[in-house]
Every structure is written in C-alpha cells, then in structure tokens.
Amino acid sequence: METDGTLCNYVGHVKTDGSLDTSFNPSPNNEVDLIQSQSNGEFLIGGIFTALQPNGASAPIPATHMALIKADGSLDTRLPGARAPRPQAR
C-alpha cells in the first residue's frame, strides 16, 4: 500500500486528519485479510503472513496467520503463536 509516496507493507494506520501514521508499521511478510480494532487501542490482524518485522525491528518475529498489534505498531507477544525475537548470536 502506498499513500502520498510512503509505502506500507500490507497494513497501515490512518490518523483522524486523514494522513498516514508513519510511526505505525507492523510490516507483516504477506497479506492481511482481517483487521479488528480492540477497545484498548490494539488491533487483531489475520491473514497468510508468518512473521512481522514491526517498526524496523532488526529481525522478523514469527506470528503465524494471526497477531495482536499494539497502537504503536509493535507486536503484542501475549497472543499464542507470537514470539519475541530471540537474542542474536554475536
């Protein structure tokens, strides 16, 4: 998806003024077919994705077909199947 020259990877967030919220970028690796807003400001998304790389994270985070996204675009790992990234070997 592209809005005013800014790319969003499969899902984006539009502010109340109609502009794209560029700080919200969960970046799933494939299609999002369902978005359900939650009363706490989070979003439940579903689709054929298997990972997200939210807000420029250094590595993809596994999230198979369903994820709970915080209002800032980061992944809420409380949902089963969503895992926090493992520390990278150095």
LUMDRENTI-478197 format. One record per residue (C-alpha): residue in one letter; y, z, x. Coordinates in steps of 0.25 Angstrom, whole numbers, plus 5000, padded with zeros to 4 digits. Example, Ala and Ser with C-alpha at 12.3 -4.5 7.8 and 13.67 -1.06 7.14 Angstrom:
LUMDRENTI-478197
A498250315049
S499650295055
***
This chain:
LUMDRENTI-478197
M500050005000
E501449975005
T502750025000
D504049985006
G503349945019
T502650075020
L501050065020
C500250165013
N498750165015
Y498050155001
V498950264995
G500350314995
H501350404988
V502650364981
K503750464981
T504550494968
D505650404972
G504650284973
S504550284989
L503350294997
D503050425002
T502750385017
S502250525020
F501050515011
N499950435018
P498550475016
S498050345021
P496650325015
N495850225022
N495550145009
E495850124995
V496350244986
D495950214971
L496350354965
I497550444967
Q497650574959
S498850664961
Q498550814961
S499450924955
N499750974969
G500350844974
E499050794981
F498350664978
L496850644976
I496450504980
G495150424979
G494750284984
I493850214994
F494450285006
T493650365016
A494750425024
L496250455024
Q497250465036
P498350535030
N499850535035
G499450465048
A498350565052
S497650535065
A496250515059
P495750475045
I495250595037
P493950565029
A494150565014
T493050485006
H493650424994
M494450544989
A495550624995
L496550724991
I497950694997
K499050794999
A500450764995
D500850735009
G499750625010
S498750715019
L497350735015
D496950865008
T495550895014
R495150995003
L494550874995
P493050864999
G492850735008
A494250745014
R494150805028
A495150845038
P495150765051
R494250815062
P494950845075
Q494850725085
A494150745098
R495050735110
***
